[in-house]
Amino acid sequence: MANLLDIRRRIKSVKNTQQITRAMKMMSAARLKRAQDRVVAARPFASKMLEVMGDLAARTDEEFRHPLLNARGDERYLLILITADRGLCGAFNTNLIKAAQAFINENAGKQFEVLPIGRKGRDFFRRRSMDIVKEYIGLTGKGSVGFGEAVSIADDIIKRFTEDETMDKVFIIYNEFKSVLQQRVVIEQLLPVSGTTERIEEDEATRAVDMTDYIYEQEPAEIFSRLLPRVVETQIFRALLESVASEHGARMTAMDSASKNAGELIASLTLNMNRIRQAAITNEIIEVVSGAAAL
């Protein structure tokens, strides 16, 4: 009977866990639609803005120089990694951290500094004694990200890049939302700003720059000083939106799988419990019959 009691306790524990996973799935499903709509709305603006700035940069005089456009060396990198603040979202954080590790290993001769956005990435790099210049925690865990938060991050990155001339490139790693079941890890060069989005991915050709003609009403210095920071802000905002939508999709899928696994475990434990109870009843009947026969 003690074994039977243990099984009943375990079934109750698994049922409680299943209720939690179902609730988390419903919460992620409710937040996913709004996050997905924001991502779809932000993508065209971010892509077109980067394309226009690339065309403008390609048509400026060679004598013109801007700190956010000028190519520097190739020795010192700032790596921005966007992860989640919480777990229970499948391989979401693991894939991002593996991509960051692979990127660092591929550029083993470079000097890296890290700016993590999200507690999981921060904790990973902190345990490995990486040079963390700054950290942003609690942005993606709220379920939505505001543009003001992206502006604050972009201002910090631009200030570091413009004031520190030894910093050569800034890269950002995040999960791009494709569907509820699929997220793709993306590595992009954020600074210096280029005409095309420089992505380190397989099976993706480089997009050609559309050389559209423009009419200038201000000097290039004024145009770029106003618009280039907006480009960086928009790219970071889009990356944050992509990451939030991907996190909700990954958590929704993971919690759905966990709920199904809990149901299968409950069914297995219930079957085992019924077998033990049936065996106990059979033994009691045999004992009664044997006692009656002995009398």
Backbone bond lengths (Angstrom), bond angles and torsions (degrees), N, CA, C in turn:
res aa  C-N    CA-C-N  psi(-1)  N-CA   C-N-CA  omega(-1)  CA-C   N-CA-C  phi
1 M - - - 1.463 - - 1.519 112.34 -
2 A 1.333 116.11 -28.24 1.456 118.57 178.55 1.519 110.57 -65.48
3 N 1.350 116.49 -39.04 1.454 120.67 178.61 1.521 110.37 -64.82
4 L 1.333 115.24 -40.05 1.462 119.89 177.85 1.522 111.14 -64.10
5 L 1.309 117.46 -38.74 1.459 121.62 178.42 1.529 111.01 -65.93
6 D 1.317 116.87 -39.15 1.470 120.25 177.80 1.523 111.39 -63.05
7 I 1.308 116.90 -40.64 1.469 120.42 179.59 1.518 110.42 -65.21
8 R 1.325 117.19 -41.60 1.468 119.97 178.67 1.535 110.95 -62.72
9 R 1.321 116.67 -40.53 1.467 119.79 177.00 1.513 111.53 -63.83
10 R 1.334 115.74 -39.52 1.465 118.58 179.59 1.522 111.36 -67.81
11 I 1.323 117.21 -39.34 1.470 120.14 177.15 1.526 110.27 -60.93
12 K 1.328 116.52 -42.82 1.465 119.92 178.64 1.523 111.27 -63.24
13 S 1.332 116.94 -40.27 1.469 120.77 178.67 1.522 111.53 -64.10
14 V 1.338 116.60 -42.90 1.464 120.17 179.69 1.525 110.80 -66.33
15 K 1.327 117.68 -37.25 1.470 120.50 177.46 1.529 111.22 -63.92
16 N 1.324 116.84 -40.01 1.465 119.67 176.83 1.529 111.20 -63.58
17 T 1.325 115.91 -41.43 1.464 119.76 176.95 1.516 111.10 -63.35
18 Q 1.319 116.49 -39.71 1.463 120.67 179.45 1.526 111.29 -63.23
19 Q 1.318 117.49 -37.64 1.461 120.17 176.78 1.527 111.24 -63.11
20 I 1.336 116.05 -38.57 1.469 120.09 179.17 1.524 110.61 -66.42
21 T 1.329 116.91 -45.79 1.472 119.98 -178.69 1.525 111.02 -65.36
22 R 1.310 117.57 -36.68 1.472 119.99 177.18 1.524 110.83 -65.76
23 A 1.336 116.68 -41.33 1.466 119.87 178.56 1.527 110.81 -64.29
24 M 1.337 117.70 -41.65 1.458 120.78 178.91 1.523 111.00 -65.80
25 K 1.315 117.07 -36.59 1.466 120.15 176.65 1.531 110.79 -63.10
26 M 1.330 116.84 -43.71 1.468 120.59 -179.70 1.524 110.77 -65.18
27 M 1.323 117.73 -38.67 1.464 120.51 178.96 1.530 110.84 -64.89
28 S 1.331 116.86 -44.32 1.462 120.23 179.56 1.523 110.77 -66.03
29 A 1.329 117.01 -38.12 1.466 120.28 178.68 1.528 111.27 -64.24
30 A 1.343 116.17 -38.65 1.464 119.71 179.67 1.526 111.29 -67.90
31 R 1.345 117.54 -36.67 1.460 120.87 -178.71 1.525 112.56 -82.19
32 L 1.327 116.36 -23.00 1.464 119.77 -174.65 1.521 112.25 -64.09
33 K 1.325 117.53 -41.63 1.472 120.52 -176.15 1.520 111.09 -60.73
34 R 1.317 117.42 -45.44 1.461 120.11 -179.96 1.528 110.69 -66.87
35 A 1.337 116.84 -41.04 1.465 119.64 179.04 1.520 111.12 -65.54
36 Q 1.324 117.02 -38.70 1.462 120.35 179.12 1.527 111.23 -65.85
37 D 1.320 117.78 -40.96 1.464 120.93 178.26 1.529 111.18 -62.45
38 R 1.329 117.56 -39.18 1.469 120.67 179.93 1.526 110.83 -67.95
39 V 1.321 117.13 -36.71 1.463 120.14 178.39 1.520 110.42 -65.87
40 V 1.317 116.69 -47.18 1.469 120.52 -179.11 1.521 110.84 -61.70
41 A 1.337 117.29 -36.05 1.463 120.33 179.60 1.527 111.91 -73.19
42 A 1.324 118.25 -30.02 1.470 121.14 -175.57 1.526 112.77 -84.39
43 R 1.305 118.65 -26.74 1.458 121.12 -174.07 1.538 113.69 -60.34
44 P 1.331 120.38 -50.77 1.477 118.89 -177.29 1.520 112.75 -61.17
45 F 1.334 117.66 -41.30 1.462 120.34 -179.07 1.522 111.05 -64.82
46 A 1.334 116.81 -44.42 1.462 120.47 -178.60 1.525 111.23 -64.51
47 S 1.331 117.19 -42.73 1.469 120.69 -179.08 1.522 111.20 -67.00
48 K 1.332 117.04 -45.02 1.466 120.15 -178.41 1.522 111.23 -68.04
49 M 1.321 117.90 -37.44 1.463 120.45 179.51 1.526 110.59 -64.22
50 L 1.321 116.87 -41.86 1.458 120.31 178.54 1.521 110.65 -66.98
51 E 1.315 116.63 -37.59 1.459 120.66 179.10 1.523 111.38 -65.81
52 V 1.335 116.86 -44.69 1.467 120.71 -179.87 1.522 110.99 -63.28
53 M 1.329 116.83 -43.05 1.456 119.29 -179.97 1.524 111.31 -66.41
54 G 1.325 117.02 -33.14 1.454 119.61 175.71 1.511 111.96 -65.65
55 D 1.331 116.95 -41.01 1.459 120.77 177.20 1.525 111.35 -64.56
56 L 1.326 116.91 -42.47 1.457 120.06 178.75 1.527 111.11 -63.25
57 A 1.333 115.98 -41.85 1.465 119.21 179.66 1.515 111.62 -64.20
58 A 1.344 116.81 -35.90 1.460 120.25 -178.87 1.529 112.00 -70.88
59 R 1.319 117.88 -21.46 1.467 120.90 -176.27 1.531 113.53 -101.51
60 T 1.300 117.50 0.18 1.460 119.49 178.45 1.521 110.81 -79.56
61 D 1.304 115.74 161.74 1.465 120.41 178.91 1.522 110.19 -66.27
62 E 1.313 115.16 149.73 1.465 119.59 179.88 1.526 111.90 -65.80
63 E 1.329 116.02 -22.67 1.459 119.05 -179.92 1.532 111.68 -73.97
64 F 1.337 117.13 -20.17 1.456 120.02 -178.54 1.524 109.85 -76.55
65 R 1.318 116.87 135.62 1.453 122.19 179.07 1.526 109.08 -133.73
66 H 1.312 115.75 137.63 1.462 121.47 174.97 1.521 108.14 -133.15
67 P 1.330 118.72 137.32 1.474 120.19 -174.78 1.522 114.21 -62.33
68 L 1.336 118.14 -24.60 1.461 119.97 -179.76 1.527 112.69 -88.42
69 L 1.344 116.31 -6.76 1.463 120.86 179.99 1.524 112.71 -110.92
70 N 1.313 116.64 -28.36 1.465 119.94 -172.89 1.519 111.16 -67.38
71 A 1.317 115.06 131.38 1.467 120.29 175.28 1.523 109.38 -72.87
72 R 1.309 115.47 137.04 1.455 121.02 179.39 1.524 109.25 -113.04
73 G 1.315 115.85 -155.30 1.458 120.02 179.31 1.515 111.86 -76.32
74 D 1.321 115.78 -159.16 1.456 120.95 -177.79 1.529 109.90 -143.64
75 E 1.321 115.72 48.17 1.454 119.59 -174.95 1.532 113.17 -120.14
76 R 1.321 117.62 -36.17 1.463 120.80 -172.90 1.527 109.98 -122.14
77 Y 1.338 115.38 124.70 1.458 121.61 -175.92 1.526 110.37 -118.36
78 L 1.337 114.72 146.22 1.465 121.79 167.25 1.521 106.81 -110.13
79 L 1.328 116.96 122.39 1.457 122.39 -176.09 1.528 109.47 -109.30
80 I 1.339 115.72 120.37 1.461 122.31 177.59 1.525 107.76 -101.89
81 L 1.318 116.73 119.11 1.469 121.81 -178.81 1.522 109.32 -116.37
82 I 1.332 116.56 121.28 1.456 122.35 -179.86 1.524 108.82 -102.30
83 T 1.313 116.70 111.19 1.461 122.43 176.56 1.524 109.39 -123.19
84 A 1.323 115.30 -177.44 1.461 120.61 178.51 1.524 110.18 -88.04
85 D 1.320 115.37 161.84 1.464 120.72 174.77 1.525 111.45 -86.45
86 R 1.325 116.72 -18.62 1.462 120.82 -178.19 1.527 109.34 -128.50
87 G 1.339 114.25 166.38 1.454 120.87 176.53 1.517 110.80 -95.50
88 L 1.331 115.97 -146.67 1.465 123.13 -179.89 1.529 111.96 58.05
89 C 1.339 116.03 37.47 1.468 120.18 177.69 1.531 110.03 -133.28
90 G 1.321 116.02 37.99 1.450 120.66 175.65 1.521 112.32 66.63
91 A 1.337 114.72 -135.51 1.467 121.28 -177.16 1.526 112.21 -92.72
92 F 1.321 117.75 17.34 1.468 121.49 -176.26 1.525 111.23 -57.10
93 N 1.318 117.08 -56.89 1.468 120.91 -177.93 1.528 111.70 -72.78
94 T 1.326 116.71 -36.12 1.461 120.42 -177.89 1.522 111.45 -62.25
95 N 1.324 117.28 -43.65 1.466 120.81 -179.59 1.528 111.42 -64.39
96 L 1.323 116.71 -39.01 1.464 120.09 178.75 1.523 111.33 -65.76
97 I 1.320 116.78 -44.71 1.464 120.43 -179.00 1.521 110.68 -66.74
98 K 1.336 117.14 -39.07 1.463 119.96 176.92 1.527 111.24 -63.38
99 A 1.335 116.94 -40.28 1.460 120.09 177.99 1.523 111.13 -64.71
100 A 1.333 117.04 -40.13 1.459 120.20 177.39 1.525 111.16 -64.20
101 Q 1.334 116.60 -43.03 1.458 120.36 177.56 1.526 111.40 -61.77
102 A 1.338 116.49 -44.02 1.458 120.22 -179.99 1.526 111.09 -63.16
103 F 1.339 116.65 -40.03 1.465 120.43 179.91 1.531 110.71 -65.58
104 I 1.326 116.49 -40.54 1.465 120.01 178.29 1.524 110.63 -66.86
105 N 1.340 117.17 -40.23 1.464 120.14 179.68 1.526 111.86 -67.71
106 E 1.337 116.66 -35.95 1.460 119.85 178.16 1.529 111.81 -67.45
107 N 1.304 116.27 -26.47 1.467 121.31 178.38 1.527 109.34 -114.43
108 A 1.321 114.57 53.88 1.468 120.12 -173.51 1.523 112.53 -63.22
109 G 1.323 117.61 -27.48 1.456 119.72 -178.63 1.510 114.47 -83.00
110 K 1.337 117.14 -1.59 1.465 120.92 -177.64 1.527 110.54 -92.15
111 Q 1.311 114.37 160.41 1.459 121.32 175.57 1.527 108.34 -98.76
112 F 1.337 116.58 122.82 1.466 121.35 -173.89 1.522 111.04 -111.42
113 E 1.321 113.84 139.33 1.460 123.29 165.37 1.523 107.00 -123.34
114 V 1.319 116.28 147.27 1.458 120.92 -172.32 1.519 110.07 -121.08
115 L 1.326 115.29 137.94 1.457 122.39 172.91 1.531 106.78 -124.22
116 P 1.334 117.95 93.27 1.468 119.72 -177.62 1.524 112.32 -82.12
117 I 1.323 114.82 139.61 1.459 122.64 171.49 1.522 106.56 -116.02
118 G 1.319 117.15 105.34 1.461 120.87 -174.95 1.521 110.68 120.65
119 R 1.315 116.12 142.33 1.463 121.11 -174.40 1.518 112.52 -69.06
120 K 1.321 119.56 -36.02 1.462 121.96 -176.64 1.530 111.26 -64.61
121 G 1.322 117.68 -45.02 1.458 120.02 177.19 1.506 112.03 -67.41
122 R 1.332 116.84 -38.65 1.457 120.79 178.37 1.524 111.49 -60.86
123 D 1.345 115.77 -46.19 1.460 119.92 -179.01 1.525 111.56 -64.85
124 F 1.311 116.39 -37.34 1.474 119.61 -179.50 1.521 111.17 -63.55
125 F 1.319 117.15 -50.09 1.459 120.31 -177.75 1.524 111.82 -71.74
126 R 1.314 116.79 -29.50 1.472 118.93 178.64 1.532 110.35 -66.99
127 R 1.324 116.77 -37.48 1.467 119.52 178.80 1.532 111.95 -68.16
128 R 1.319 116.89 -22.36 1.466 120.70 -179.37 1.521 112.51 -102.59
129 S 1.307 117.07 13.19 1.465 123.66 173.73 1.530 112.19 56.68
130 M 1.327 116.31 38.03 1.468 120.11 174.40 1.533 109.47 -75.79
131 D 1.319 114.95 157.52 1.459 121.50 179.76 1.528 108.85 -78.91
132 I 1.330 117.20 97.97 1.466 122.58 -179.85 1.531 108.47 -94.75
133 V 1.339 116.13 113.36 1.465 120.28 -176.57 1.532 111.15 -77.87
134 K 1.335 116.36 -34.68 1.456 121.40 178.98 1.515 107.73 -166.45
135 E 1.313 116.86 159.48 1.459 120.84 -179.74 1.519 109.91 -136.25
136 Y 1.346 114.78 148.16 1.463 121.61 177.11 1.526 107.59 -125.76
137 I 1.321 116.17 113.45 1.453 122.66 -176.22 1.528 109.22 -117.66
138 G 1.325 115.53 141.97 1.457 120.55 173.94 1.513 114.82 89.45
139 L 1.337 118.63 9.85 1.463 120.21 -179.65 1.529 111.53 -81.35
140 T 1.337 116.36 -50.81 1.464 120.13 -175.53 1.520 112.44 -81.94
141 G 1.325 118.37 -19.64 1.459 120.43 -176.90 1.519 113.87 -72.29
142 K 1.336 117.94 -12.98 1.455 120.92 -178.82 1.518 113.19 -77.62
143 G 1.328 117.34 -12.59 1.453 121.06 -178.88 1.518 113.28 97.07
144 S 1.314 118.35 -18.86 1.465 122.28 177.75 1.525 108.60 -151.55
145 V 1.330 115.23 154.03 1.464 121.73 -178.14 1.518 108.07 -123.98
146 G 1.334 116.43 135.06 1.447 121.32 177.83 1.516 111.85 -93.05
147 F 1.322 115.95 156.22 1.461 120.27 -179.63 1.526 110.90 -66.27
148 G 1.323 117.41 -31.53 1.456 120.17 178.61 1.517 112.90 -60.62
149 E 1.324 117.02 -34.71 1.463 120.52 177.35 1.522 111.04 -68.20
150 A 1.331 116.53 -38.51 1.462 119.89 176.36 1.527 110.96 -65.83
151 V 1.330 117.46 -37.14 1.465 121.42 177.97 1.524 110.42 -63.07
152 S 1.329 116.32 -42.11 1.460 120.03 179.41 1.529 111.16 -62.04
153 I 1.323 117.65 -43.73 1.465 120.98 178.55 1.520 110.55 -65.65
154 A 1.340 116.88 -43.53 1.463 120.65 -178.76 1.530 111.11 -63.69
155 D 1.319 117.78 -41.17 1.465 120.47 179.02 1.524 111.12 -60.88
156 D 1.327 116.07 -40.34 1.463 120.33 179.31 1.528 110.73 -65.24
157 I 1.328 117.00 -43.18 1.468 120.93 -178.73 1.521 110.52 -67.47
158 I 1.334 116.90 -44.36 1.471 120.34 179.98 1.524 110.65 -62.16
159 K 1.321 116.45 -41.28 1.465 120.01 179.23 1.518 111.38 -62.64
160 R 1.326 116.79 -42.74 1.461 119.96 178.47 1.526 110.99 -65.17
161 F 1.301 117.06 -40.05 1.457 120.44 -176.09 1.531 111.81 -71.50
162 T 1.324 117.29 -39.46 1.460 120.49 -177.84 1.531 112.38 -77.14
163 E 1.332 116.56 -34.08 1.465 119.27 -178.05 1.523 112.73 -82.34
164 D 1.327 116.72 -27.25 1.463 120.87 -178.69 1.533 108.40 -106.25
165 E 1.308 117.03 98.44 1.455 121.06 -177.27 1.527 113.11 -73.17
166 T 1.323 117.09 -12.41 1.463 119.45 177.59 1.526 112.19 -81.82
167 M 1.328 117.78 -10.51 1.457 121.21 176.38 1.529 108.26 -81.09
168 D 1.321 116.95 118.04 1.466 121.25 -171.10 1.528 112.95 -90.27
169 K 1.328 117.42 -45.47 1.461 120.08 -175.48 1.528 110.08 -144.20
170 V 1.332 114.46 153.63 1.463 121.89 176.21 1.521 107.66 -123.97
171 F 1.327 116.35 124.77 1.462 122.18 178.77 1.518 109.57 -116.43
172 I 1.327 115.17 151.81 1.459 121.15 178.36 1.522 108.47 -129.41
173 I 1.337 116.00 136.49 1.466 122.93 -179.98 1.526 108.03 -120.97
174 Y 1.326 116.21 127.91 1.460 120.58 179.19 1.523 109.22 -155.03
175 N 1.310 116.06 169.55 1.464 122.28 176.65 1.524 109.16 -94.03
176 E 1.319 116.54 123.16 1.461 121.15 176.52 1.521 109.13 -88.58
177 F 1.309 116.70 130.87 1.462 121.56 -177.26 1.524 110.28 -78.68
178 K 1.331 115.80 120.88 1.462 121.49 175.85 1.529 110.85 -107.17
179 S 1.330 115.98 -48.48 1.456 122.34 176.86 1.523 107.83 -160.28
180 V 1.326 115.88 -179.80 1.463 119.38 179.30 1.524 110.57 -62.01
181 L 1.322 116.97 -34.13 1.460 121.50 -176.48 1.517 113.28 -94.85
182 Q 1.314 118.01 -7.80 1.467 119.40 -173.88 1.519 110.50 -137.66
183 Q 1.327 115.48 127.67 1.464 123.61 170.89 1.527 107.49 -130.10
184 R 1.323 116.63 142.87 1.458 120.78 -176.45 1.532 109.78 -118.63
185 V 1.323 114.82 128.85 1.461 120.07 178.09 1.523 109.08 -74.20
186 V 1.318 116.05 129.62 1.461 122.32 -176.82 1.524 109.07 -123.10
187 I 1.323 115.71 136.11 1.466 122.24 173.98 1.521 107.35 -119.05
188 E 1.319 117.22 118.29 1.459 122.36 -177.06 1.523 110.46 -124.98
189 Q 1.319 114.84 147.36 1.462 119.77 171.79 1.519 108.02 -85.22
190 L 1.317 115.61 119.52 1.462 121.13 -178.04 1.523 111.40 -89.09
191 L 1.316 117.19 -43.06 1.466 123.32 178.91 1.520 109.28 -138.01
192 P 1.335 117.14 142.83 1.459 128.32 -6.02 1.533 112.23 -64.26
193 V 1.306 116.80 149.62 1.455 121.78 -179.41 1.522 108.84 -67.14
194 S 1.330 116.10 130.03 1.464 121.03 178.90 1.511 109.50 -114.22
195 G 1.319 115.81 168.67 1.459 121.08 -177.88 1.506 113.25 -69.16
196 T 1.322 116.83 -30.08 1.458 120.98 178.54 1.512 108.07 -122.38
197 T 1.299 116.24 154.64 1.460 121.15 178.47 1.511 108.50 -72.87
198 E 1.313 115.95 115.25 1.462 120.91 -177.89 1.518 109.18 -85.24
199 R 1.349 115.70 104.32 1.454 120.66 -177.63 1.518 109.40 -112.04
200 I 1.294 115.40 136.80 1.449 121.31 177.22 1.514 106.67 -99.04
201 E 1.325 116.38 86.36 1.443 123.03 -178.68 1.517 109.08 -137.90
202 E 1.315 116.85 162.32 1.444 121.63 178.11 1.520 109.04 -91.71
203 D 1.349 114.56 149.49 1.461 122.17 174.49 1.525 112.51 58.58
204 E 1.314 118.15 37.04 1.469 120.81 175.80 1.514 108.70 -133.93
205 A 1.334 116.19 115.31 1.455 120.91 -178.35 1.515 110.05 -76.77
206 T 1.326 115.50 153.93 1.459 121.27 178.72 1.525 109.98 -72.97
207 R 1.338 115.45 130.94 1.466 120.61 -178.40 1.531 110.03 -76.49
208 A 1.342 115.05 132.01 1.454 119.86 -179.84 1.520 110.21 -72.88
209 V 1.325 115.70 147.24 1.459 121.44 -179.62 1.526 109.44 -81.08
210 D 1.315 115.70 126.11 1.458 120.97 178.21 1.524 108.41 -81.57
211 M 1.322 116.32 108.49 1.462 121.01 -175.11 1.530 110.10 -81.03
212 T 1.314 116.85 74.92 1.453 122.53 178.67 1.527 109.52 -82.42
213 D 1.323 116.16 143.52 1.456 120.56 180.00 1.525 109.19 -86.17
214 Y 1.349 115.40 143.52 1.459 121.19 -177.12 1.522 109.56 -130.65
215 I 1.336 114.62 155.69 1.458 121.95 174.40 1.523 107.72 -105.36
216 Y 1.334 117.49 124.41 1.461 122.47 -176.16 1.528 109.37 -97.20
217 E 1.338 114.82 129.74 1.456 119.94 176.18 1.511 111.97 -107.66
218 Q 1.319 118.05 -12.85 1.457 122.74 175.89 1.521 108.82 -128.08
219 E 1.312 114.27 170.12 1.451 119.74 176.78 1.532 109.60 -71.20
220 P 1.342 117.53 152.28 1.472 119.86 -179.99 1.522 113.06 -55.36
221 A 1.327 117.38 -37.61 1.465 119.47 -178.59 1.522 111.01 -61.36
222 E 1.321 117.22 -41.31 1.464 120.29 -179.61 1.520 110.97 -70.64
223 I 1.333 116.70 -39.94 1.467 120.18 -179.81 1.522 110.81 -62.46
224 F 1.341 115.64 -49.77 1.452 118.85 -175.73 1.532 112.33 -71.64
225 S 1.303 117.04 -34.47 1.462 119.21 179.48 1.522 111.83 -65.04
226 R 1.343 116.36 -26.64 1.457 119.69 178.79 1.537 112.59 -90.34
227 L 1.328 116.38 -39.43 1.460 119.84 -170.62 1.527 114.08 -90.44
228 L 1.320 117.92 -33.68 1.466 118.64 -177.02 1.532 112.86 -61.34
229 P 1.340 119.87 -43.45 1.473 117.81 174.29 1.521 113.23 -60.13
230 R 1.360 116.68 -33.72 1.463 119.18 176.73 1.525 111.05 -65.42
231 V 1.326 117.09 -35.24 1.468 120.45 177.77 1.526 110.36 -61.72
232 V 1.324 116.71 -47.28 1.458 120.66 -179.45 1.531 110.34 -63.65
233 E 1.329 116.88 -42.62 1.462 120.24 178.40 1.524 111.15 -61.06
234 T 1.330 115.99 -43.14 1.465 120.02 -178.38 1.519 111.51 -66.20
235 Q 1.335 116.95 -40.99 1.467 119.71 -179.80 1.526 111.16 -65.91
236 I 1.322 116.94 -40.13 1.463 119.39 178.21 1.530 110.51 -68.34
237 F 1.328 117.06 -40.58 1.460 120.28 178.76 1.524 110.97 -61.91
238 R 1.329 115.80 -42.59 1.459 119.26 178.32 1.534 110.94 -63.78
239 A 1.333 117.22 -42.26 1.468 120.40 179.32 1.523 110.88 -61.71
240 L 1.326 117.05 -39.85 1.470 120.45 178.13 1.522 110.99 -65.45
241 L 1.334 117.26 -41.62 1.462 120.38 178.42 1.523 111.03 -64.51
242 E 1.329 116.15 -42.90 1.468 120.13 177.84 1.523 110.40 -60.16
243 S 1.326 116.32 -42.49 1.457 120.53 -178.22 1.527 111.47 -66.24
244 V 1.321 117.14 -41.44 1.472 120.44 -179.81 1.529 110.42 -64.23
245 A 1.343 117.05 -45.78 1.462 120.01 179.22 1.527 111.02 -63.88
246 S 1.330 116.67 -40.65 1.464 120.08 179.25 1.527 111.04 -64.94
247 E 1.328 115.89 -39.01 1.470 119.16 179.65 1.522 111.33 -63.57
248 H 1.330 117.30 -43.99 1.464 120.28 178.99 1.525 110.78 -64.59
249 G 1.341 117.05 -41.31 1.463 119.54 178.18 1.519 111.76 -63.90
250 A 1.342 116.43 -43.16 1.463 120.18 179.78 1.518 111.45 -66.03
251 R 1.341 117.30 -41.57 1.461 119.99 179.75 1.525 111.30 -68.15
252 M 1.321 116.70 -37.60 1.459 119.90 177.87 1.521 110.47 -61.93
253 T 1.337 117.07 -44.38 1.460 120.93 179.18 1.522 111.37 -66.49
254 A 1.325 117.19 -42.73 1.462 120.93 -178.66 1.526 111.30 -65.30
255 M 1.328 117.93 -42.31 1.451 120.60 -179.49 1.529 111.79 -70.96
256 D 1.321 117.09 -31.16 1.461 119.88 175.28 1.527 110.07 -65.47
257 S 1.332 116.64 -43.75 1.468 120.21 177.46 1.520 111.11 -64.59
258 A 1.345 116.45 -39.45 1.460 119.72 179.17 1.530 111.42 -64.75
259 S 1.322 116.83 -39.19 1.465 120.03 178.60 1.524 111.27 -65.25
260 K 1.330 116.35 -41.11 1.472 119.46 178.19 1.526 110.94 -65.97
261 N 1.334 116.87 -41.74 1.466 119.52 178.14 1.524 111.24 -63.86
262 A 1.335 116.86 -37.52 1.464 119.85 177.52 1.525 110.75 -64.87
263 G 1.325 117.06 -38.80 1.464 120.04 177.32 1.526 112.01 -63.11
264 E 1.341 115.79 -41.67 1.464 119.18 178.06 1.529 111.24 -65.86
265 L 1.335 116.58 -38.37 1.462 119.80 178.73 1.523 111.16 -67.22
266 I 1.325 117.34 -38.81 1.464 121.02 177.85 1.522 110.18 -63.39
267 A 1.329 117.08 -43.00 1.463 120.30 178.83 1.523 111.40 -62.81
268 S 1.337 116.41 -41.28 1.468 120.12 179.20 1.522 111.60 -66.03
269 L 1.344 116.39 -43.28 1.459 119.65 179.02 1.529 111.81 -66.73
270 T 1.320 116.25 -37.68 1.466 119.77 178.61 1.519 110.82 -64.11
271 L 1.335 116.71 -42.29 1.462 120.42 177.70 1.526 111.16 -62.38
272 N 1.334 116.07 -43.17 1.462 120.18 178.37 1.522 111.31 -64.59
273 M 1.331 116.80 -38.76 1.464 121.09 178.76 1.527 110.82 -64.72
274 N 1.323 116.76 -42.05 1.464 119.97 179.33 1.521 111.66 -64.87
275 R 1.332 116.53 -37.22 1.457 119.58 178.09 1.522 111.38 -65.63
276 I 1.341 116.96 -43.26 1.463 120.28 178.81 1.524 110.88 -64.44
277 R 1.329 116.39 -41.73 1.465 119.79 179.54 1.520 111.37 -65.71
278 Q 1.326 115.65 -40.01 1.464 119.43 178.36 1.532 110.95 -64.83
279 A 1.358 115.49 -40.74 1.467 118.81 178.20 1.517 110.77 -64.34
280 A 1.328 117.80 -38.89 1.467 120.68 178.78 1.524 111.12 -64.99
281 I 1.325 117.66 -41.56 1.473 121.51 178.90 1.525 110.22 -64.67
282 T 1.340 115.38 -41.59 1.470 119.35 179.38 1.520 111.05 -61.96
283 N 1.315 116.67 -43.14 1.465 120.20 178.73 1.527 111.49 -61.98
284 E 1.324 116.63 -41.08 1.463 120.02 179.03 1.524 110.79 -63.86
285 I 1.349 116.14 -40.23 1.473 118.84 179.04 1.520 110.76 -64.90
286 I 1.361 115.30 -40.72 1.465 119.05 179.76 1.526 110.29 -63.17
287 E 1.338 116.16 -40.58 1.465 119.23 178.95 1.523 111.60 -63.57
288 V 1.357 116.71 -41.40 1.479 119.80 178.93 1.516 110.90 -64.19
289 V 1.336 115.68 -45.46 1.461 119.94 -178.69 1.518 110.13 -64.29
290 S 1.339 116.43 -42.47 1.472 119.97 -179.84 1.525 111.00 -63.12
291 G 1.341 116.03 -40.07 1.462 119.60 178.46 1.495 112.18 -65.79
292 A 1.361 117.37 -40.61 1.460 121.07 178.28 1.516 111.01 -64.96
293 A 1.342 116.72 -39.32 1.465 120.38 179.18 1.513 111.17 -66.91
294 A 1.321 117.90 -35.04 1.462 120.72 179.65 1.504 111.97 -67.65
295 L 1.339 116.41 -32.10 1.473 119.71 177.84 1.525 111.44 -73.33
